[in-house]
Amino acid sequence: MSEPPTPLEEAIARELSDTHALSPEEASARAARMAPELRPRFATWVRRELVLQRRNERRARRAAAAAAATEGVPAEEFQRLSLNLRLQHGLMALSVIFLILTGLPLKFHEHGWARFLIGVFGGPDTSPIVHRVAATGLAVVAVWHMLYIVFTREGRQNFKLLLPGPKDAVDVYTQIRYYLGKTDERPRFDRFSYVEKFDYWAVYWGMVIMIGSGTLLWFTEFFLRFVPKWVTDIAKEAHSDEALLATLAIVIWHFYNVHLNPHKFPMNKTFLTGKISAREMIEEHPLEYERIMRARAEASARDGEPAGGQS
């Protein structure tokens, strides 16, 4: 006695009969031969569809949670970057752009594009002058920022919040699990996320290397009175390699996270306006938003107490 057809064989036979007009006998025979070959493929298709369905369900849940969190949020803007910080950022951005355009061609001088850029800035006689003017701008920003940290309350508060802590490691772990679809819970950031802290300290380290090595290279004859030549040789290599690393970090890491991210594309205007919307605050810096709201509630309660006592 032959075994009854499996559900997969029945489905294949029905498809062959309905779509390809095979007789019931031929459809059943072909289905029996096809089933062993199609079974592993069918299992793969089922797994694929299951993964896609679960991913779409997670996206729907996350979108619903984000909509619920920002429902009824007033059209309010919060100060993210003060004028002081925006001016620092602007000077640093201009300085770094000109440093890249006049510095990288020296590292890759054998390529046509490098010779073209050197020509754009007036050739080998003028390009180094532009480079040194931009380097001076970067040094001014470094000193300016140090004074900002030491002598302004805002600078001291931001610096403390930018110090890495154990929570950042937990946030990285939570973010990876979120990206892998292991959880629907995103890390809850305060004023600065681990990404922004990485950005900040990468710039800090880069400026120390670039300004230090650049100063040695700019005033080589002076420093050779006090140090052996191998010190300036190391400075040259460090300056060249750190410049390339900084360029890649800016183009790949910073530009994507700040501007090319799908949530911000084509440009995050905060570096111009200094403002961030309430919706962005709730989504990106919920702990800071909650702290601001608590402070407002406490201030309102204090203001209301005298009036309440008089009535």
Backbone bond lengths (Angstrom), bond angles and torsions (degrees), N, CA, C in turn:
res aa  C-N    CA-C-N  psi(-1)  N-CA   C-N-CA  omega(-1)  CA-C   N-CA-C  phi
1 M - - - 1.480 - - 1.533 108.32 -
2 S 1.341 116.95 128.61 1.467 120.50 178.82 1.520 110.22 -75.93
3 E 1.329 114.00 148.23 1.478 119.69 179.79 1.518 109.63 -72.89
4 P 1.312 116.84 146.18 1.473 119.64 177.59 1.523 109.74 -65.01
5 P 1.319 118.21 151.89 1.471 121.12 -179.59 1.530 110.80 -65.71
6 T 1.308 114.58 146.41 1.466 120.14 177.31 1.524 109.21 -76.24
7 P 1.350 117.12 163.76 1.470 119.19 177.10 1.529 112.77 -56.83
8 L 1.349 116.81 -34.75 1.462 118.92 178.71 1.524 110.40 -67.35
9 E 1.341 117.46 -42.71 1.462 120.94 178.06 1.514 110.66 -62.48
10 E 1.322 117.44 -40.48 1.466 120.36 178.43 1.523 110.99 -62.79
11 A 1.336 116.27 -41.11 1.462 119.67 179.83 1.519 111.06 -65.77
12 I 1.356 116.97 -40.74 1.458 120.72 178.86 1.526 110.19 -65.36
13 A 1.335 116.75 -45.07 1.471 120.60 179.76 1.518 110.90 -61.39
14 R 1.325 117.39 -40.67 1.474 120.52 179.45 1.529 110.52 -64.62
15 E 1.331 117.34 -39.97 1.459 120.80 178.13 1.525 110.55 -65.44
16 L 1.327 117.49 -42.91 1.461 120.96 179.68 1.526 111.58 -65.40
17 S 1.307 115.19 -37.22 1.467 119.34 -178.26 1.520 111.13 -74.59
18 D 1.343 116.70 -46.88 1.466 119.95 -174.68 1.527 112.04 -74.77
19 T 1.324 117.70 -44.44 1.463 121.02 -173.16 1.521 112.79 -88.77
20 H 1.338 116.18 -36.89 1.471 119.46 -173.97 1.537 112.83 -107.93
21 A 1.322 117.44 5.70 1.476 123.31 173.32 1.523 113.50 58.16
22 L 1.339 116.96 35.18 1.465 119.68 175.22 1.527 109.10 -82.25
23 S 1.306 114.50 150.46 1.469 117.87 176.92 1.521 109.29 -66.01
24 P 1.335 118.59 156.29 1.469 120.74 -179.95 1.527 112.97 -55.72
25 E 1.352 117.14 -38.65 1.464 119.56 -178.89 1.525 111.51 -67.57
26 E 1.346 115.93 -46.33 1.468 119.19 179.89 1.521 111.04 -66.47
27 A 1.346 116.83 -39.71 1.464 120.37 179.74 1.524 110.55 -61.85
28 S 1.333 117.00 -42.46 1.463 120.65 179.65 1.519 111.01 -65.39
29 A 1.331 116.85 -41.54 1.469 120.00 -179.58 1.524 111.02 -65.27
30 R 1.322 116.10 -45.66 1.466 118.62 179.75 1.530 111.72 -67.09
31 A 1.322 116.45 -36.20 1.459 120.08 178.66 1.519 110.99 -62.13
32 A 1.331 116.26 -39.45 1.468 119.88 178.64 1.515 111.31 -63.45
33 R 1.377 116.74 -36.26 1.463 119.14 179.08 1.522 111.92 -77.41
34 M 1.312 116.05 -32.95 1.472 119.71 -178.22 1.530 113.17 -75.66
35 A 1.306 117.53 -32.74 1.464 121.60 -171.82 1.521 113.52 -53.55
36 P 1.357 121.10 -47.94 1.477 119.80 -179.83 1.523 113.15 -59.25
37 E 1.359 116.49 -34.22 1.461 119.62 179.57 1.525 112.02 -77.15
38 L 1.313 116.04 -36.65 1.468 119.73 -175.66 1.520 113.32 -82.44
39 R 1.349 116.90 -20.99 1.465 119.05 -174.46 1.551 111.73 -59.02
40 P 1.346 120.35 -50.49 1.476 118.19 178.85 1.521 112.75 -64.37
41 R 1.344 116.76 -36.27 1.461 119.00 177.43 1.523 110.69 -65.92
42 F 1.311 115.56 -41.42 1.464 119.97 178.80 1.529 110.70 -60.90
43 A 1.345 116.12 -41.40 1.464 119.65 178.30 1.523 110.24 -61.46
44 T 1.345 116.49 -39.42 1.472 120.53 178.48 1.521 110.57 -64.53
45 W 1.339 116.32 -42.63 1.461 119.41 178.61 1.523 111.18 -62.53
46 V 1.328 116.39 -40.51 1.466 119.84 179.72 1.522 110.34 -62.93
47 R 1.357 115.80 -44.44 1.469 118.78 179.04 1.520 111.14 -62.33
48 R 1.341 115.43 -41.71 1.466 119.31 179.82 1.521 111.01 -61.94
49 E 1.325 116.11 -46.70 1.463 119.31 -179.59 1.515 111.40 -65.03
50 L 1.336 116.98 -35.68 1.461 120.46 177.78 1.519 110.54 -63.65
51 V 1.346 116.02 -43.95 1.471 120.29 178.63 1.523 110.04 -61.86
52 L 1.323 116.93 -44.82 1.465 120.59 -179.24 1.529 111.58 -64.45
53 Q 1.326 116.72 -42.58 1.463 119.58 178.76 1.520 110.97 -62.57
54 R 1.324 116.70 -45.51 1.464 119.62 -179.86 1.524 110.99 -63.82
55 R 1.337 116.94 -39.09 1.452 119.46 178.58 1.528 110.80 -63.70
56 N 1.317 116.65 -44.15 1.464 119.64 178.70 1.520 111.80 -64.70
57 E 1.324 116.20 -36.90 1.471 119.57 176.97 1.520 110.95 -64.86
58 R 1.351 116.43 -41.28 1.467 119.14 177.85 1.516 110.78 -62.91
59 R 1.338 116.17 -42.86 1.461 119.24 178.72 1.524 111.27 -60.63
60 A 1.322 116.05 -41.39 1.464 119.90 179.83 1.528 110.72 -64.94
61 R 1.353 116.14 -43.06 1.470 118.96 178.59 1.521 110.83 -63.21
62 R 1.337 116.63 -43.01 1.464 119.93 -179.24 1.523 111.41 -65.48
63 A 1.334 115.76 -40.90 1.469 119.14 178.23 1.518 110.86 -64.10
64 A 1.333 116.03 -40.77 1.469 119.88 178.65 1.521 110.76 -65.25
65 A 1.341 116.36 -41.29 1.471 119.84 179.37 1.519 110.76 -65.01
66 A 1.357 117.20 -41.61 1.464 120.46 178.61 1.525 111.04 -64.83
67 A 1.341 116.08 -40.35 1.469 119.53 178.96 1.518 110.80 -65.83
68 A 1.336 116.63 -39.38 1.468 120.26 179.76 1.530 110.85 -66.95
69 A 1.349 115.54 -37.97 1.465 118.99 -178.07 1.522 111.97 -67.70
70 T 1.337 116.68 -31.17 1.464 119.96 -176.93 1.527 112.74 -103.50
71 E 1.335 116.82 5.83 1.471 119.75 -179.46 1.528 109.99 -66.85
72 G 1.293 115.60 131.29 1.453 120.15 178.53 1.513 114.62 77.26
73 V 1.340 117.20 8.15 1.463 120.31 179.42 1.529 108.77 -72.29
74 P 1.325 117.81 129.49 1.465 119.40 179.99 1.519 111.47 -66.76
75 A 1.306 116.31 156.42 1.468 121.94 179.06 1.517 108.58 -77.79
76 E 1.317 115.53 69.32 1.460 122.20 -176.29 1.516 109.32 -110.70
77 E 1.323 116.16 150.56 1.451 121.19 175.60 1.517 109.74 -118.16
78 F 1.331 115.24 145.46 1.452 121.52 -179.52 1.526 109.26 -114.18
79 Q 1.331 114.89 147.82 1.457 119.35 177.34 1.522 109.31 -75.04
80 R 1.325 115.38 118.20 1.466 121.40 179.95 1.525 111.33 -101.50
81 L 1.323 115.72 -45.93 1.457 121.81 -179.89 1.519 109.11 -126.81
82 S 1.311 116.40 125.22 1.459 120.27 177.51 1.525 109.74 -72.71
83 L 1.331 116.36 168.16 1.460 120.76 178.12 1.525 110.40 -59.78
84 N 1.327 116.14 -38.79 1.463 120.96 178.69 1.531 110.75 -56.83
85 L 1.317 116.28 -49.18 1.462 120.65 -179.08 1.524 111.52 -66.64
86 R 1.333 117.05 -38.46 1.459 119.59 -179.74 1.530 111.40 -65.60
87 L 1.319 116.67 -36.84 1.462 119.63 177.23 1.523 110.76 -68.63
88 Q 1.332 116.41 -40.38 1.472 119.34 175.29 1.528 111.00 -59.44
89 H 1.326 114.77 -47.22 1.465 119.84 -178.97 1.522 111.13 -62.78
90 G 1.331 116.78 -40.99 1.455 120.35 -179.52 1.518 112.29 -63.14
91 L 1.340 116.64 -46.31 1.462 119.86 179.32 1.524 110.81 -64.80
92 M 1.323 116.39 -41.30 1.465 119.28 179.24 1.525 111.13 -64.73
93 A 1.345 117.28 -42.41 1.466 120.91 -179.53 1.525 110.79 -61.65
94 L 1.339 117.27 -46.32 1.461 120.22 179.17 1.523 111.18 -62.86
95 S 1.330 115.72 -43.11 1.465 119.55 -179.50 1.519 110.98 -62.50
96 V 1.334 116.89 -45.80 1.461 120.78 -177.44 1.525 110.69 -66.22
97 I 1.324 117.81 -39.81 1.468 120.40 179.09 1.529 110.82 -59.08
98 F 1.345 116.57 -47.67 1.466 119.59 -179.61 1.522 111.71 -70.33
99 L 1.325 116.97 -32.11 1.466 119.36 175.91 1.525 111.16 -64.52
100 I 1.326 116.18 -40.94 1.473 120.16 178.86 1.527 110.35 -66.45
101 L 1.344 116.65 -46.30 1.462 120.49 -175.74 1.527 112.53 -67.14
102 T 1.322 117.23 -28.24 1.471 119.66 -179.54 1.525 112.65 -102.17
103 G 1.332 117.78 -14.63 1.460 120.51 -177.22 1.512 114.34 -96.79
104 L 1.333 117.53 -46.17 1.472 120.02 -178.33 1.530 113.05 -60.82
105 P 1.343 119.59 -36.06 1.469 117.81 176.97 1.525 113.89 -57.27
106 L 1.330 117.82 -26.82 1.464 119.88 178.08 1.529 110.77 -69.76
107 K 1.335 115.92 -34.84 1.470 120.37 -179.92 1.529 110.80 -72.24
108 F 1.337 116.59 -32.48 1.470 121.35 -177.12 1.536 110.03 -119.24
109 H 1.323 116.37 44.56 1.463 121.35 -171.46 1.524 113.41 -65.30
110 E 1.339 117.89 -17.43 1.463 119.33 -178.28 1.526 112.41 -79.96
111 H 1.328 118.15 -9.09 1.470 121.43 -178.70 1.529 110.91 -92.60
112 G 1.323 114.81 151.10 1.454 120.47 -177.49 1.518 113.35 -61.79
113 W 1.349 116.75 -41.79 1.470 119.19 -178.44 1.527 110.96 -63.25
114 A 1.343 117.20 -33.06 1.462 120.63 179.44 1.530 110.08 -68.01
115 R 1.327 116.52 -43.93 1.470 119.61 178.23 1.532 110.62 -64.01
116 F 1.340 116.11 -35.35 1.469 119.66 178.11 1.535 110.75 -63.03
117 L 1.344 116.79 -46.85 1.465 120.09 -179.48 1.521 111.81 -64.18
118 I 1.309 117.12 -39.48 1.466 119.20 177.30 1.525 109.78 -61.26
119 G 1.344 116.11 -38.38 1.451 120.02 177.29 1.519 112.98 -66.66
120 V 1.329 116.29 -36.98 1.472 120.48 178.98 1.525 110.91 -58.45
121 F 1.333 116.20 -36.95 1.468 120.12 -177.85 1.529 112.47 -95.99
122 G 1.318 115.86 25.36 1.452 119.76 170.68 1.503 115.92 93.96
123 G 1.315 117.69 8.43 1.450 119.53 177.61 1.519 112.58 91.90
124 P 1.344 116.29 -177.48 1.464 120.47 -175.81 1.514 114.71 -67.07
125 D 1.321 118.28 -16.05 1.465 120.13 178.78 1.528 112.01 -84.44
126 T 1.345 116.74 -35.85 1.475 120.89 -175.23 1.518 112.37 -94.42
127 S 1.319 117.73 -34.48 1.469 121.30 -177.07 1.530 113.04 -55.42
128 P 1.346 119.77 -42.83 1.476 119.06 177.47 1.527 113.53 -62.38
129 I 1.336 116.26 -30.85 1.471 119.14 178.42 1.526 109.96 -67.07
130 V 1.339 116.35 -44.96 1.472 120.26 176.93 1.526 109.72 -59.56
131 H 1.328 115.85 -41.19 1.468 120.51 -179.76 1.522 110.56 -60.99
132 R 1.321 117.18 -42.48 1.470 120.11 -177.30 1.528 112.09 -73.53
133 V 1.319 116.69 -32.22 1.472 118.98 174.37 1.528 109.88 -64.41
134 A 1.340 116.74 -43.83 1.466 120.19 177.71 1.518 110.65 -64.88
135 A 1.332 117.58 -37.53 1.466 121.00 177.55 1.523 110.63 -63.08
136 T 1.317 116.48 -38.06 1.470 119.81 176.14 1.521 110.63 -63.17
137 G 1.339 116.56 -39.88 1.465 120.16 176.45 1.515 111.63 -60.84
138 L 1.328 117.10 -41.48 1.460 120.80 178.46 1.525 111.08 -64.76
139 A 1.334 117.05 -40.45 1.467 120.55 178.37 1.526 110.77 -65.47
140 V 1.341 116.45 -37.86 1.474 120.26 177.58 1.530 109.96 -62.37
141 V 1.328 117.27 -42.68 1.467 120.86 178.14 1.523 110.53 -61.67
142 A 1.330 117.28 -41.03 1.460 120.71 -179.76 1.523 110.75 -60.47
143 V 1.333 116.49 -47.29 1.474 120.31 179.28 1.524 110.05 -66.60
144 W 1.321 116.53 -43.49 1.469 122.25 178.91 1.523 110.21 -56.75
145 H 1.318 116.86 -45.95 1.462 119.86 -177.68 1.524 111.40 -67.73
146 M 1.312 117.69 -37.82 1.471 119.88 177.17 1.523 110.73 -62.66
147 L 1.320 116.86 -42.45 1.467 120.47 177.45 1.529 110.47 -65.04
148 Y 1.324 116.43 -37.54 1.469 121.58 177.77 1.523 110.68 -61.52
149 I 1.322 117.02 -42.28 1.465 120.93 -179.83 1.525 111.04 -67.38
150 V 1.328 116.16 -42.01 1.468 120.21 -173.24 1.529 111.91 -77.62
151 F 1.325 117.32 -40.44 1.461 119.57 -167.39 1.533 114.90 -107.09
152 T 1.324 119.60 -2.00 1.461 119.74 177.52 1.524 110.04 -119.34
153 R 1.315 115.13 144.58 1.458 120.41 179.18 1.524 110.86 -64.70
154 E 1.330 115.59 -41.65 1.458 119.68 179.09 1.527 110.69 -60.26
155 G 1.327 116.55 -43.02 1.456 120.40 -179.16 1.518 112.07 -62.93
156 R 1.329 116.98 -42.41 1.471 120.20 -179.96 1.525 110.90 -66.43
157 Q 1.335 117.06 -41.11 1.463 120.26 179.31 1.524 111.33 -64.34
158 N 1.338 116.40 -46.23 1.459 119.53 -179.95 1.526 111.46 -63.27
159 F 1.331 116.41 -40.02 1.463 119.53 -179.21 1.529 110.97 -61.96
160 K 1.322 116.56 -41.95 1.472 119.77 178.13 1.524 110.95 -62.65
161 L 1.332 116.30 -40.96 1.462 119.91 -179.14 1.526 112.43 -71.65
162 L 1.330 116.74 -19.83 1.460 120.73 -179.78 1.526 113.06 -87.51
163 L 1.328 117.31 -7.02 1.455 119.90 177.99 1.530 109.75 -69.81
164 P 1.331 118.72 130.11 1.471 120.71 179.29 1.519 111.30 -63.74
165 G 1.329 116.23 146.77 1.454 121.79 179.37 1.511 111.71 -143.65
166 P 1.336 117.02 175.07 1.473 120.38 -179.73 1.528 113.10 -57.03
167 K 1.334 117.12 -32.52 1.470 119.67 -179.34 1.520 111.55 -61.62
168 D 1.326 117.35 -31.34 1.468 119.58 179.93 1.520 110.96 -63.60
169 A 1.338 116.90 -39.62 1.466 120.25 177.87 1.525 110.28 -64.32
170 V 1.329 116.16 -40.61 1.464 120.27 177.59 1.529 110.17 -64.57
171 D 1.327 116.58 -39.82 1.471 120.41 179.38 1.527 111.65 -64.42
172 V 1.335 116.75 -40.08 1.462 119.89 177.39 1.525 110.08 -60.89
173 Y 1.334 116.53 -45.79 1.463 121.45 179.52 1.530 110.91 -61.19
174 T 1.334 116.49 -45.34 1.461 120.99 179.74 1.526 111.37 -64.69
175 Q 1.337 116.53 -39.53 1.468 120.51 -179.80 1.526 110.89 -64.78
176 I 1.332 117.49 -41.27 1.469 120.73 178.82 1.525 110.34 -63.71
177 R 1.337 117.06 -43.41 1.462 120.48 178.59 1.533 110.63 -63.31
178 Y 1.331 116.51 -36.77 1.465 121.02 178.21 1.528 110.55 -65.05
179 Y 1.338 116.71 -44.91 1.460 120.43 179.59 1.527 111.59 -65.10
180 L 1.316 116.98 -32.77 1.460 120.77 -179.73 1.529 112.42 -82.40
181 G 1.321 116.94 -1.82 1.455 120.90 178.75 1.510 113.87 78.21
182 K 1.338 117.48 18.07 1.456 120.67 -179.61 1.521 112.45 -83.47
183 T 1.319 116.49 -15.32 1.462 120.43 179.32 1.522 109.16 -152.71
184 D 1.325 115.64 153.52 1.463 120.92 175.46 1.526 111.75 -93.96
185 E 1.317 116.57 -2.35 1.461 121.46 -176.48 1.522 110.29 -93.17
186 R 1.304 116.03 121.47 1.463 120.81 175.91 1.522 109.32 -88.11
187 P 1.329 117.90 155.17 1.474 119.14 174.97 1.521 110.21 -63.89
188 R 1.310 115.62 143.92 1.466 121.61 -179.97 1.526 108.27 -100.04
189 F 1.327 115.13 113.13 1.459 120.54 -174.45 1.524 110.83 -93.89
190 D 1.316 113.93 153.24 1.464 121.16 172.13 1.530 107.52 -90.50
191 R 1.295 118.09 -145.25 1.465 120.39 -176.74 1.528 111.65 -62.57
192 F 1.335 116.62 -33.87 1.465 120.12 -179.62 1.520 109.65 -129.22
193 S 1.320 116.12 128.71 1.462 121.45 175.69 1.524 109.10 -82.40
194 Y 1.325 115.82 171.43 1.466 119.35 178.34 1.527 110.92 -63.68
195 V 1.336 117.42 -28.70 1.469 120.76 178.03 1.525 109.68 -66.10
196 E 1.325 116.77 -44.85 1.462 120.73 -179.63 1.525 111.16 -68.44
197 K 1.320 116.92 -35.38 1.459 119.69 176.45 1.520 110.90 -65.49
198 F 1.328 116.45 -41.40 1.460 120.11 177.26 1.528 109.81 -60.77
199 D 1.330 116.52 -44.95 1.466 121.06 177.25 1.521 110.74 -55.11
200 Y 1.317 115.69 -48.20 1.464 121.06 -174.99 1.526 111.28 -63.77
201 W 1.322 116.95 -50.59 1.460 119.95 -175.50 1.520 111.69 -73.17
202 A 1.319 117.78 -26.78 1.468 120.05 173.91 1.529 110.02 -64.81
203 V 1.339 115.97 -40.82 1.470 120.05 176.95 1.526 110.01 -65.48
204 Y 1.327 116.40 -42.72 1.465 121.13 179.51 1.521 110.07 -56.41
205 W 1.343 115.66 -52.57 1.454 120.50 -178.42 1.530 110.49 -63.65
206 G 1.331 115.91 -42.61 1.457 119.66 -179.20 1.516 112.56 -61.99
207 M 1.332 117.53 -39.57 1.467 120.42 -179.58 1.522 111.15 -67.73
208 V 1.315 117.13 -37.45 1.470 119.76 177.51 1.528 109.67 -61.38
209 I 1.342 116.71 -47.63 1.462 120.77 -179.23 1.529 110.71 -65.92
210 M 1.330 116.70 -48.80 1.461 120.26 -173.38 1.531 112.13 -68.75
211 I 1.317 117.26 -45.16 1.462 119.38 -178.96 1.526 110.38 -70.03
212 G 1.350 116.71 -40.80 1.463 119.51 179.62 1.519 112.40 -63.76
213 S 1.340 116.47 -51.63 1.469 119.58 -179.25 1.521 111.13 -68.95
214 G 1.337 116.89 -36.46 1.459 119.77 179.09 1.507 112.97 -64.49
215 T 1.324 116.37 -36.49 1.472 119.95 177.42 1.523 110.57 -64.33
216 L 1.340 116.44 -41.97 1.469 120.00 177.01 1.527 111.81 -60.72
217 L 1.337 116.37 -39.79 1.458 120.34 -178.61 1.527 112.02 -75.08
218 W 1.323 116.57 -32.44 1.466 120.87 -179.26 1.537 110.29 -69.40
219 F 1.332 115.43 -42.28 1.475 120.56 -177.29 1.532 109.85 -114.62
220 T 1.321 115.43 52.40 1.466 121.05 -174.72 1.529 111.34 -59.51
221 E 1.307 117.42 -47.30 1.463 120.24 -176.35 1.522 111.12 -60.78
222 F 1.319 116.82 -38.92 1.462 120.12 179.57 1.527 111.02 -65.22
223 F 1.337 116.98 -47.30 1.467 120.35 -175.27 1.533 112.10 -72.38
224 L 1.357 117.17 -25.35 1.461 119.05 178.72 1.529 112.47 -68.39
225 R 1.331 116.94 -11.80 1.465 119.46 172.89 1.522 111.85 -70.83
226 F 1.342 116.15 -21.84 1.463 120.54 -172.14 1.533 113.58 -118.37
227 V 1.333 118.40 -20.92 1.462 120.82 -177.24 1.523 109.51 -128.74
228 P 1.331 118.13 154.82 1.471 120.26 176.06 1.525 111.09 -70.61
229 K 1.337 115.47 163.03 1.457 120.49 -174.80 1.526 112.60 -63.52
230 W 1.345 117.76 -28.84 1.460 118.54 -177.89 1.528 111.95 -63.85
231 V 1.324 117.43 -22.64 1.468 120.25 177.07 1.533 110.20 -66.51
232 T 1.333 116.67 -43.90 1.469 119.08 178.65 1.524 111.26 -71.44
233 D 1.347 117.17 -29.88 1.469 119.78 175.61 1.533 110.57 -64.10
234 I 1.340 116.14 -43.17 1.466 120.33 176.76 1.527 110.28 -63.51
235 A 1.333 116.10 -40.63 1.470 120.20 179.49 1.530 110.52 -61.22
236 K 1.335 117.24 -38.83 1.471 120.69 179.72 1.521 111.01 -63.44
237 E 1.344 116.85 -46.17 1.464 120.28 179.58 1.526 111.28 -65.75
238 A 1.340 115.93 -42.89 1.467 119.90 -179.57 1.529 110.49 -63.09
239 H 1.322 116.26 -41.68 1.470 120.69 -179.24 1.527 110.58 -63.92
240 S 1.327 116.03 -44.29 1.467 120.96 -177.92 1.525 111.61 -66.40
241 D 1.328 116.85 -47.55 1.471 120.09 -176.07 1.524 111.67 -72.14
242 E 1.331 117.46 -38.81 1.465 119.95 179.05 1.523 110.53 -67.28
243 A 1.341 117.35 -33.47 1.465 120.39 177.34 1.522 110.64 -62.96
244 L 1.330 116.63 -43.95 1.470 119.77 178.56 1.521 110.58 -65.34
245 L 1.339 117.04 -42.65 1.460 120.83 178.95 1.525 110.85 -62.12
246 A 1.327 116.95 -42.88 1.465 120.69 179.97 1.518 111.11 -64.13
247 T 1.336 116.95 -40.65 1.462 120.78 178.80 1.519 111.33 -61.55
248 L 1.335 116.32 -46.37 1.461 120.30 179.38 1.529 110.97 -64.41
249 A 1.345 116.99 -39.71 1.466 120.21 179.49 1.529 111.08 -63.44
250 I 1.326 116.12 -39.99 1.465 119.88 -179.57 1.525 110.57 -67.95
251 V 1.336 116.49 -47.58 1.465 120.69 -175.22 1.524 111.50 -70.22
252 I 1.345 116.75 -44.30 1.464 119.94 -173.50 1.517 111.72 -87.81
253 W 1.311 117.74 -46.78 1.468 121.54 -172.73 1.521 111.52 -86.87
254 H 1.331 116.24 -60.39 1.464 120.25 -171.71 1.529 111.75 -67.72
255 F 1.327 117.39 -48.14 1.459 119.35 -177.06 1.519 111.60 -63.43
256 Y 1.333 117.34 -38.22 1.459 118.06 179.24 1.529 110.64 -67.56
257 N 1.310 117.31 -51.44 1.465 120.39 -175.12 1.526 112.74 -63.83
258 V 1.323 117.03 -31.57 1.468 120.08 -175.15 1.525 112.55 -95.24
259 H 1.332 117.65 -40.49 1.463 120.03 -171.55 1.535 114.14 -118.09
260 L 1.321 118.32 -43.71 1.460 120.94 -172.28 1.515 113.21 -88.58
261 N 1.306 117.59 -5.56 1.458 122.30 172.85 1.537 108.98 -55.24
262 P 1.334 118.84 135.41 1.476 120.11 -177.80 1.530 113.36 -53.53
263 H 1.332 117.95 -28.12 1.461 120.23 -179.78 1.530 112.17 -77.10
264 K 1.343 116.70 -15.77 1.462 119.98 -175.99 1.523 113.08 -118.02
265 F 1.336 116.62 -16.33 1.462 121.30 -173.58 1.533 111.32 -54.35
266 P 1.327 119.92 139.87 1.463 126.29 5.02 1.518 114.70 -90.42
267 M 1.346 118.01 -8.49 1.456 118.80 -178.40 1.518 110.10 -160.72
268 N 1.318 115.04 137.79 1.458 121.70 171.96 1.530 107.60 -88.39
269 K 1.323 116.84 116.14 1.460 121.28 -173.28 1.524 113.49 -85.14
270 T 1.325 117.45 2.94 1.464 119.72 -177.22 1.519 111.99 -61.25
271 F 1.344 117.64 -33.37 1.469 119.20 -179.38 1.527 111.98 -68.09
272 L 1.335 116.48 -14.99 1.465 121.25 176.10 1.524 111.87 -97.60
273 T 1.338 115.86 -47.38 1.470 120.39 -174.93 1.527 113.27 -89.79
274 G 1.329 116.07 -26.69 1.464 119.85 -175.25 1.510 113.53 78.47
275 K 1.353 117.58 1.41 1.462 121.54 -174.11 1.526 111.28 -106.71
276 I 1.334 113.99 155.78 1.456 121.88 173.87 1.520 107.12 -140.24
277 S 1.322 117.36 139.41 1.466 120.62 -175.93 1.522 110.70 -74.66
278 A 1.330 114.96 161.25 1.466 119.86 178.06 1.521 110.91 -62.13
279 R 1.317 117.17 -38.20 1.467 121.15 178.56 1.535 110.34 -61.24
280 E 1.338 116.19 -44.47 1.468 119.99 178.22 1.518 110.92 -64.98
281 M 1.326 116.29 -37.11 1.471 119.86 178.93 1.525 110.26 -61.81
282 I 1.317 116.87 -45.35 1.468 121.06 -178.02 1.520 110.80 -65.96
283 E 1.332 116.37 -40.03 1.464 119.93 -177.03 1.526 112.34 -76.62
284 E 1.331 117.22 -38.28 1.464 120.34 -170.90 1.525 113.82 -103.67
285 H 1.320 117.89 -28.27 1.471 121.16 -177.62 1.537 109.94 -137.72
286 P 1.325 116.95 59.57 1.469 119.55 -174.33 1.528 113.70 -61.96
287 L 1.334 118.11 -35.25 1.470 119.65 -179.31 1.523 110.68 -67.04
288 E 1.324 117.12 -39.11 1.464 119.89 177.05 1.524 110.46 -66.75
289 Y 1.333 117.01 -41.19 1.468 120.78 179.13 1.526 110.60 -61.06
290 E 1.338 116.41 -45.39 1.466 120.21 179.70 1.522 111.24 -63.61
291 R 1.323 116.91 -37.14 1.469 120.05 178.71 1.527 110.91 -65.82
292 I 1.333 116.56 -41.04 1.465 120.45 178.33 1.522 110.54 -64.38
293 M 1.334 116.75 -42.28 1.457 120.68 -179.73 1.536 111.04 -65.16
294 R 1.341 116.49 -39.46 1.474 119.26 177.74 1.523 110.93 -64.46
295 A 1.335 116.02 -41.19 1.462 119.81 179.50 1.526 110.61 -64.02
296 R 1.317 117.09 -38.83 1.459 120.10 177.77 1.531 110.94 -65.71
297 A 1.333 116.10 -42.59 1.465 119.94 -179.64 1.522 110.56 -63.58
298 E 1.337 116.46 -41.36 1.466 119.78 179.16 1.523 111.07 -66.36
299 A 1.336 116.50 -39.05 1.466 119.62 178.31 1.525 110.60 -65.61
300 S 1.331 116.43 -40.29 1.469 120.00 178.54 1.515 110.82 -64.76
301 A 1.344 116.09 -39.30 1.468 119.51 178.92 1.520 111.06 -64.44
302 R 1.334 115.71 -41.20 1.478 118.67 179.13 1.514 111.07 -65.59
303 D 1.325 116.46 -40.60 1.466 119.69 -179.92 1.524 111.11 -66.93
304 G 1.322 116.37 -29.95 1.449 120.19 -177.75 1.504 113.95 -81.97
305 E 1.344 117.89 -19.38 1.470 120.49 -176.78 1.525 113.65 -63.48
306 P 1.356 119.06 -46.86 1.467 117.76 179.54 1.524 112.32 -61.19
307 A 1.328 114.66 -40.79 1.470 117.77 -179.57 1.520 109.67 -64.56
308 G 1.340 115.73 -39.16 1.451 118.79 -179.61 1.522 111.29 -66.85
309 G 1.355 115.81 -35.26 1.460 117.98 -179.01 1.508 112.59 -71.01
310 Q 1.346 117.70 -30.38 1.452 120.93 -177.39 1.521 111.79 -76.91
311 S 1.373 115.68 -30.21 1.469 117.22 -174.78 1.505 110.95 -74.95
